[in-house]
Amino acid sequence: MPVDPVWAEYYRDEMDAAWLYRVLASSERDPARRAIFERLVAVEDAHVDRWRGLFQAQSRDLPSHAPSMQTRTLAWVGRAFGSSTVLPIIVRQETREVGSYLRLARRSHQPATQAAAMTIATESAEHARKLSESMGRKGEPWHATMGSGYLRSVVYGFNDGLTANFGLVAGMVGANVAPHLVIVTGLAGALADALSMGASGYLAAKSEAEVAARQIAVEKEEIRLMPDLEEQELMIILEMKGLAPDRARETAHAMMADPQRALDTKVQEELGIQPPSVTPLTDGLVTGTATACGAIIPLVPFLVLDAGLAIWVSLTVAMLAHFGIGAARSVFTGRGFWASGRDMFMVGFGVAAAGYLIGGLLMAP
């Protein structure tokens, strides 16, 4: 029977994870967290051995492997700034892995593959829980709907400010206006964009919190009014998590004796709602500040250099920043480092070209 073509990808992912956890364990100063990383190394090595066994069972050669650029970047950041800076991203990767292995188990027709996928999915869920708890979080992080809290707000705010103001500055350059007008317009655009994005981040987070609160209130009322039905739903949820029917029934009945415990379980398992990693106000402030930082990048050369040189320096710096922020987004989207950076580079170039052409057309005689 032929090897599933995605096996190589899973194998390399496990090799990457083992390599990353080894690096983090070697540089971690907190003994408790270092012990977690060391245990995770052992488990990831076991995952690698499982995949090696599957390849050997099919008489296939093992795929070549070298740590990916994204994994090397995470390792460097973890060594330089501490594992706390990369743990939210790693937890998100582990949570994606849970779903990925469950999908592999469902679509595979090979019993050995199904068994390996289910085992690794279970262990990856445990990884995510342990790492999340080491950051002071509770619950099951693979149900989370928000991505990496502060870091996500920083990346997307910075990206918006950089792209929008780069297009504005390019338009002023295309219009061939005086350098001081480029600066004034760019600063006004940066301020307006930062305030807009900050307000949008605040309102979006606030709306999400209000929707979650409403859903929780409805679930709480259903537990009060329809306890028998809710107990049945809990039993089904627990069976889906792997409990035997009798055990699931007993556990669901015990949970319903404590309405708050039952509500917490239903909120996490049925609704997929987790406590927000940042407050709406913090989200707004972080997003607005990141937007302002991104928006100021195309303007800096005009503040310190002559106009002719500033144009080319601004273009170069802004395009490099576009590639960098695109690459950073890959940790949330799961795309490749280079592909994500390349796409953002092209978007930035396109926005600048459009702004330049529009500015030139508007000022044409």
C-alpha positions as CSV (number, residue, x, y, z in Angstrom):
1,M,0.0,0.0,0.0
2,P,1.5,3.4,-1.0
3,V,2.6,5.9,1.7
4,D,0.3,8.8,2.3
5,P,2.0,11.8,0.6
6,V,1.5,14.0,3.7
7,W,3.5,11.6,5.9
8,A,6.7,13.5,5.1
9,E,5.2,16.7,6.3
10,Y,4.1,15.2,9.6
11,Y,7.5,13.5,10.1
12,R,9.3,16.8,9.5
13,D,6.9,18.7,11.9
14,E,7.7,16.2,14.6
15,M,11.5,16.5,14.0
16,D,11.1,20.3,14.1
17,A,9.2,20.1,17.4
18,A,11.8,17.8,19.0
19,W,14.7,20.1,17.9
20,L,12.9,23.2,19.2
21,Y,12.1,21.8,22.6
22,R,15.7,20.7,22.9
23,V,16.9,24.2,22.3
24,L,14.4,25.7,24.7
25,A,15.3,23.2,27.4
26,S,19.0,23.9,27.1
27,S,18.5,27.7,27.5
28,E,15.6,27.7,30.0
29,R,16.4,29.1,33.5
30,D,13.2,28.1,35.2
31,P,13.7,24.6,36.5
32,A,10.0,23.7,36.4
33,R,9.6,24.9,32.8
34,R,12.9,23.3,31.8
35,A,11.6,20.0,33.1
36,I,8.4,20.4,31.0
37,F,10.5,21.0,27.9
38,E,12.7,18.0,28.6
39,R,9.6,15.7,29.0
40,L,8.3,17.1,25.7
41,V,11.5,16.3,24.0
42,A,11.1,12.7,25.1
43,V,7.5,12.5,23.8
44,E,8.4,14.2,20.5
45,D,11.2,11.7,20.0
46,A,8.7,9.0,20.5
47,H,6.5,10.6,17.9
48,V,9.4,10.6,15.5
49,D,10.0,6.9,16.2
50,R,6.4,6.2,15.4
51,W,6.7,7.8,12.0
52,R,10.0,6.0,11.4
53,G,8.2,2.8,12.1
54,L,5.4,3.6,9.7
55,F,7.9,4.4,6.9
56,Q,9.8,1.2,7.6
57,A,6.6,-0.8,7.6
58,Q,6.0,0.5,4.1
59,S,9.7,-0.1,3.1
60,R,10.1,3.6,2.3
61,D,13.1,5.8,2.9
62,L,12.9,8.4,5.6
63,P,12.4,12.0,4.3
64,S,15.4,14.4,4.6
65,H,15.1,16.9,7.4
66,A,16.6,20.2,8.5
67,P,14.9,22.6,11.0
68,S,12.6,25.0,9.1
69,M,13.3,28.8,9.1
70,Q,10.2,29.3,11.3
71,T,11.5,26.8,13.8
72,R,15.0,28.4,13.8
73,T,13.4,31.8,14.3
74,L,11.4,30.6,17.3
75,A,14.5,29.0,18.8
76,W,16.5,32.2,18.4
77,V,13.8,34.4,19.9
78,G,13.4,31.9,22.8
79,R,17.1,31.9,23.5
80,A,17.5,35.7,23.2
81,F,14.3,36.9,25.0
82,G,13.2,33.9,27.0
83,S,10.7,31.1,26.3
84,S,7.8,33.2,27.5
85,T,8.0,35.2,24.3
86,V,7.4,32.2,22.0
87,L,5.2,30.0,24.2
88,P,1.9,31.4,22.9
89,I,3.0,30.6,19.4
90,I,4.2,27.1,20.3
91,V,0.9,26.4,22.1
92,R,-1.0,27.5,19.0
93,Q,1.1,25.2,16.9
94,E,0.4,22.3,19.2
95,T,-3.3,23.0,19.1
96,R,-3.3,23.0,15.3
97,E,-1.5,19.7,15.5
98,V,-4.3,18.2,17.5
99,G,-6.8,19.0,14.8
100,S,-4.4,18.0,12.0
101,Y,-3.8,14.5,13.5
102,L,-7.5,14.0,14.2
103,R,-8.2,14.7,10.5
104,L,-5.5,12.3,9.5
105,A,-7.0,9.6,11.6
106,R,-10.4,10.1,10.1
107,R,-9.3,10.0,6.5
108,S,-6.7,7.2,6.7
109,H,-7.7,3.7,5.9
110,Q,-4.6,2.1,7.5
111,P,-5.1,0.9,11.1
112,A,-1.5,1.6,12.0
113,T,-1.8,5.2,10.8
114,Q,-5.1,5.7,12.6
115,A,-3.6,4.4,15.8
116,A,-0.5,6.6,15.6
117,A,-2.5,9.7,14.7
118,M,-4.9,9.3,17.6
119,T,-2.0,8.7,20.0
120,I,-0.1,11.7,18.8
121,A,-3.3,13.9,18.8
122,T,-3.9,13.0,22.5
123,E,-0.3,13.7,23.5
124,S,-0.3,17.0,21.5
125,A,-3.4,18.1,23.4
126,E,-1.5,17.3,26.7
127,H,1.5,19.3,25.4
128,A,-0.7,22.3,24.7
129,R,-2.3,22.0,28.2
130,K,1.0,21.8,30.0
131,L,2.6,24.7,28.1
132,S,-0.6,26.8,28.6
133,E,-0.6,26.0,32.3
134,S,3.1,27.0,32.5
135,M,2.0,30.5,31.3
136,G,-0.7,30.6,34.0
137,R,-3.6,29.8,31.8
138,K,-6.3,27.2,32.5
139,G,-8.6,25.2,30.3
140,E,-8.0,23.4,27.0
141,P,-6.2,25.7,24.7
142,W,-7.0,23.8,21.5
143,H,-10.5,25.3,21.7
144,A,-9.2,28.9,21.8
145,T,-10.5,31.2,19.0
146,M,-8.0,34.0,19.5
147,G,-4.4,33.9,18.3
148,S,-1.5,34.6,20.7
149,G,-2.9,37.7,22.4
150,Y,-0.6,40.6,22.4
151,L,1.6,39.3,19.7
152,R,-1.2,38.9,17.2
153,S,-2.4,42.5,17.9
154,V,1.1,43.8,17.4
155,V,1.7,42.0,14.1
156,Y,-1.6,42.9,12.5
157,G,-1.6,46.5,13.8
158,F,2.0,47.0,12.6
159,N,1.1,45.5,9.2
160,D,-1.9,47.8,8.7
161,G,0.0,51.0,9.7
162,L,3.0,50.1,7.5
163,T,1.0,49.3,4.4
164,A,-1.5,52.2,4.6
165,N,1.0,54.9,5.3
166,F,3.5,53.6,2.8
167,G,0.8,54.0,0.1
168,L,0.0,57.5,1.3
169,V,3.7,58.5,1.3
170,A,4.1,57.0,-2.2
171,G,1.2,59.0,-3.4
172,M,2.6,62.3,-2.1
173,V,6.0,61.4,-3.7
174,G,4.1,60.7,-7.0
175,A,2.4,64.1,-6.7
176,N,5.9,65.7,-6.5
177,V,5.0,67.9,-3.6
178,A,7.5,69.6,-1.2
179,P,9.3,67.3,1.3
180,H,7.7,69.0,4.3
181,L,4.2,68.2,2.9
182,V,5.2,64.5,2.6
183,I,6.2,64.6,6.3
184,V,3.1,66.5,7.5
185,T,0.7,64.3,5.5
186,G,2.5,61.1,6.6
187,L,2.3,62.1,10.3
188,A,-1.4,63.0,10.0
189,G,-2.0,59.7,8.2
190,A,-0.1,57.8,10.9
191,L,-2.1,59.4,13.7
192,A,-5.4,58.9,12.0
193,D,-4.6,55.2,11.2
194,A,-3.4,54.5,14.7
195,L,-6.5,56.0,16.3
196,S,-8.8,54.1,13.8
197,M,-7.1,50.8,14.3
198,G,-6.9,51.2,18.1
199,A,-10.6,52.0,18.2
200,S,-11.5,49.1,15.9
201,G,-9.4,46.7,18.0
202,Y,-11.1,47.9,21.2
203,L,-14.6,47.7,19.7
204,A,-14.0,44.3,18.1
205,A,-12.7,42.8,21.3
206,K,-15.5,44.3,23.3
207,S,-18.1,43.0,20.8
208,E,-16.6,39.5,21.0
209,A,-16.6,39.6,24.8
210,E,-20.3,40.7,24.7
211,V,-21.3,37.9,22.3
212,A,-19.4,35.4,24.5
213,A,-21.2,36.7,27.6
214,R,-24.5,36.4,25.9
215,Q,-23.8,32.8,24.8
216,I,-22.7,31.9,28.3
217,A,-25.9,33.4,29.8
218,V,-28.1,31.5,27.4
219,E,-26.2,28.2,28.3
220,K,-26.6,28.9,32.0
221,E,-30.3,29.4,31.6
222,E,-30.6,26.2,29.6
223,I,-28.9,24.2,32.4
224,R,-31.3,25.7,34.9
225,L,-34.5,25.1,32.8
226,M,-33.5,21.8,31.0
227,P,-31.1,19.9,33.2
228,D,-32.0,16.5,31.7
229,L,-31.3,17.6,28.2
230,E,-28.1,19.4,29.2
231,E,-26.9,16.2,31.0
232,Q,-27.5,14.2,27.8
233,E,-25.4,16.8,25.9
234,L,-22.6,16.6,28.4
235,M,-22.6,12.8,28.1
236,I,-22.3,13.0,24.3
237,I,-19.4,15.5,24.7
238,L,-17.6,13.2,27.1
239,E,-18.1,10.2,24.8
240,M,-16.6,12.1,21.9
241,K,-13.6,12.8,24.1
242,G,-13.0,9.0,24.5
243,L,-14.9,8.0,27.7
244,A,-16.9,4.8,27.7
245,P,-20.7,5.4,27.6
246,D,-21.2,4.2,31.2
247,R,-18.3,6.3,32.5
248,A,-19.5,9.3,30.4
249,R,-23.0,9.0,31.9
250,E,-21.7,8.9,35.5
251,T,-19.3,11.9,34.9
252,A,-22.1,13.9,33.3
253,H,-24.4,13.2,36.2
254,A,-21.7,14.2,38.7
255,M,-21.1,17.4,36.7
256,M,-24.7,18.4,36.7
257,A,-24.7,18.3,40.6
258,D,-22.4,21.3,40.3
259,P,-24.0,23.7,37.9
260,Q,-21.0,25.9,37.6
261,R,-18.8,23.0,36.7
262,A,-21.3,21.9,34.1
263,L,-21.5,25.4,32.7
264,D,-17.7,25.7,32.5
265,T,-17.5,22.4,30.6
266,K,-20.3,23.3,28.2
267,V,-18.8,26.7,27.5
268,Q,-15.4,25.2,26.7
269,E,-16.4,22.0,24.9
270,E,-19.6,23.0,23.2
271,L,-19.3,26.7,22.6
272,G,-15.5,26.8,22.3
273,I,-15.2,29.9,24.4
274,Q,-12.1,30.6,26.3
275,P,-11.3,33.6,28.6
276,P,-9.8,36.4,26.4
277,S,-6.0,36.7,26.6
278,V,-6.2,40.5,26.5
279,T,-8.8,42.9,27.6
280,P,-10.6,45.1,25.0
281,L,-8.8,48.3,26.3
282,T,-5.4,46.6,26.2
283,D,-6.2,45.2,22.7
284,G,-7.1,48.7,21.5
285,L,-3.9,50.3,23.0
286,V,-1.6,47.6,21.7
287,T,-3.1,47.6,18.2
288,G,-3.1,51.4,18.0
289,T,0.5,51.7,19.2
290,A,1.7,48.9,16.8
291,T,-0.1,50.7,14.0
292,A,1.6,54.0,14.7
293,C,5.0,52.2,14.9
294,G,4.4,50.6,11.5
295,A,3.1,53.8,9.9
296,I,6.2,55.9,11.0
297,I,8.7,53.6,9.2
298,P,8.2,55.1,5.7
299,L,8.5,58.6,7.2
300,V,11.8,58.3,9.1
301,P,14.0,58.7,6.0
302,F,12.3,62.0,5.2
303,L,13.0,63.3,8.7
304,V,16.8,62.7,8.6
305,L,17.8,62.6,4.9
306,D,17.6,64.8,1.8
307,A,14.4,64.3,-0.2
308,G,16.0,62.5,-3.2
309,L,17.8,60.0,-1.1
310,A,15.0,59.7,1.4
311,I,12.6,58.4,-1.3
312,W,14.8,55.4,-2.1
313,V,15.7,54.7,1.5
314,S,12.0,54.8,2.4
315,L,11.2,52.4,-0.4
316,T,13.9,50.0,0.6
317,V,13.2,50.0,4.3
318,A,9.4,49.8,3.9
319,M,9.7,46.8,1.5
320,L,12.0,45.0,3.8
321,A,9.6,45.7,6.7
322,H,6.7,44.3,4.5
323,F,8.6,41.1,4.0
324,G,9.5,40.8,7.7
325,I,5.9,41.4,8.9
326,G,4.6,39.0,6.3
327,A,7.0,36.3,7.5
328,A,5.9,37.1,11.1
329,R,2.3,36.5,10.1
330,S,3.2,32.9,9.1
331,V,3.1,31.8,12.7
332,F,-0.6,32.5,12.8
333,T,-1.6,31.4,9.3
334,G,0.6,28.3,9.3
335,R,1.9,29.2,5.8
336,G,5.6,29.0,4.9
337,F,8.0,31.7,6.1
338,W,9.2,32.7,2.7
339,A,5.8,32.4,0.9
340,S,4.1,34.6,3.5
341,G,6.9,37.2,3.4
342,R,6.9,37.2,-0.4
343,D,3.1,37.8,-0.6
344,M,3.3,40.7,1.8
345,F,6.3,42.1,-0.1
346,M,4.2,42.1,-3.3
347,V,1.2,43.7,-1.5
348,G,3.4,46.5,-0.2
349,F,4.9,47.1,-3.7
350,G,1.5,47.1,-5.3
351,V,0.1,49.6,-2.8
352,A,3.1,51.9,-3.3
353,A,2.9,51.7,-7.1
354,A,-0.9,52.5,-7.0
355,G,-0.3,55.4,-4.6
356,Y,2.5,56.8,-6.7
357,L,0.5,56.5,-10.0
358,I,-2.6,58.1,-8.4
359,G,-0.6,60.9,-6.9
360,G,1.0,61.6,-10.3
361,L,-2.3,61.5,-12.2
362,L,-4.0,63.9,-9.8
363,M,-1.2,66.5,-10.1
364,A,-0.8,66.1,-13.9
365,P,-1.6,69.3,-15.8
